[in-house]
């Protein structure tokens, strides 16, 4: 990916090869991607078989990067609540075998007992469909992507300003928000 700002949500990038370059899974050059609930596994390259990052600013959350490597040359690379083979500094990150069900046949779901189950970002917007804390990797989360996580409205009333909120639904069922409260900020009590 070059000179772009893509958003990857619930994507598996696996079993790719970059023979002459780095980044068998993903090559970033002047790119600023956001990856949420992404599994990058079993890719091959001379440098950064999973990801090769140069002059790029990337944010990775609730993801798994396993059985390949990361080569970070330059730019800001923030990883949180993710399972990174070899470890990576960041809030909530782990370095443990994700226990994929059958990766040799392309099945990257998580087996019972996986350390990635219920170990992702605890924020409401990331929780799993069953209401538990988010799983890491492609199968976790609500399959919903807001353009916000929280917003401080400040004054309440007719102050002559507005804020548009967008909620993208990637699920097969509709989203129902049955409670919104205004106090120190906007909070949602229940999302189904």
Order of alpha helices (4+ residues) and beta strands (2+ residues): beta-beta-beta-beta-beta-beta-beta-beta-beta-beta-beta-beta-beta-beta-beta-beta-beta
